[in-house]
Amino acid sequence: MKAALSGLGKVQPWLVALPIAAGMFIIWQLLRVESMRPILATCPPQHNYDYAFSDAHATNWTFDVARDGRNLGLTDDHCDAAFPDLYQEIDRAKTWHKANKPRGVITEEDINQYDDRAQLRVMIYEGQAMYRAIAAMPNPHLLPNIEFTIDTHDDGRDGGPRGTIWTYCRHSDARGEANWVMPDFGFWSFPTDTVGSYNEFRSKVKLTEEEGDYSSKIDRIFWRGQEGNGGEVRRMLIQAAEDKPWSDVQWLTWGAEGSIAQMHDHCRYKYTAHTEGVTWSGRLRYLQNCNNVVITHKLDYFAHYYPLIVTSGPNQNIVEVERDYSDLQEKMESLINNPEMAQQIAARSVDVFRDRYLTPAAEACYWRRMFRTWKEIQGFEPRIWTDGRPGEEGPRRWRGVSWEQYSVTGKDWGTNAPA
């Protein structure tokens, strides 16, 4: 499955809502000029707060997915107790910037970027909440004031020496080291009937899994995908699995019987295949909600939770093959001939991903940690008003348009954001 955003030159409101519904509330559309005029929020109260959001009782608390999996308002202490290994990608980004940016901080110039594509300038100011990760907090004022730029393309541009940007994924080599990786829009919803909202999908998975245990699943590897969205790596999967007795791997043909599958129906198989698309693919998150063995080629792109993937050893939770799938048959035969091993890999995947690190609660915790960590090395203070600097001459005015106004009108304000 492709992440469905490539090729967009203009940001549509629903595409903005999905990735930022996890906690952003002042949305700024990035402009061509140096003094970018944003989309902004209503006047906030002027207070200063310590943004540590903690709970002294967390030491007596343990995460229960049935009770807490959709709790978007876990305290920081609860988040740390429930998801101790979730924040590795955030820590990596912070460490890189402290080592590679002048004075070890992110400047306003670093986030002044525009590539005539689906990019946004975002500010969180004095706890003005839109939804989810922020709105679920008892007191949103506990969050810091931050300002940043996000790229909502599949192939989010690498920040590098030109600046710093928030993206859905980063390249595994040095090109992506400056990127801050955020959860993608699929944690809110995916715009096709075969997937739907994330909570709806997880509910359907629960019902599907109740039909039987792992041993009752279809003893084949399942995959459907479009040929044009993954290039050579998908063609190599098709070739490696062609005419194999353990394979149900096919190109997706719209309208053809048996070609299109509901995403939760992937859970009916013992094995599912994952391939990258244009860059990273959001498919993996859905597959890891199933009690089955996910088989993936070596990945070139990292999403925010990929440090939790373990490809070998006693904690293995996924099976990795070469990018050309030259060892796919060997790996499949090993799994088929060792059903207990396969079932253990599937069970560890459920424990790590579906029942913990891919819950809505974990996503909300990640967003709030990302906001606070960014603040730690943000070398400037966000401004809600213009202050007469170059490009902001004239009467004092708000720097943008409220999220509420933008989402209702659907207007591309461009350089005409009202004063």
Protein Blocks (a to p, Z undefined) as FASTA:
>chain_A
ZZhlgoiabdcfklmmmmmmnopabdcdddfbfblcdddddddddddddfbdcdfklmmp
ccdfklmmmmckbcfklmmmmmmmlmmmmmmmmmmmmmmgghhiacfklmmccehiaddd
dddeehiafbhjlmmpmblmlpccddddddfbfklccfklnbccddfbdcfblmlmmpcc
dddfklmoccbfklopmklmmmmmmmmmmnpcfklpccbddddddfklnojmlmmmmmmm
gopakbccddddehiahkaccfklmmmpfbdcddddfkmcfklmmmmmpccdddddddfb
dcfklmmpcfedjklcbdcddfklmmmmmmmmmmmmmmmlmmmmmmmmmmmmmmmmmgfk
lmmmmmmmmmmmmmmmmcbdcdfbdehiahiacjdddebddfklmmmnopafkjmbcZZ
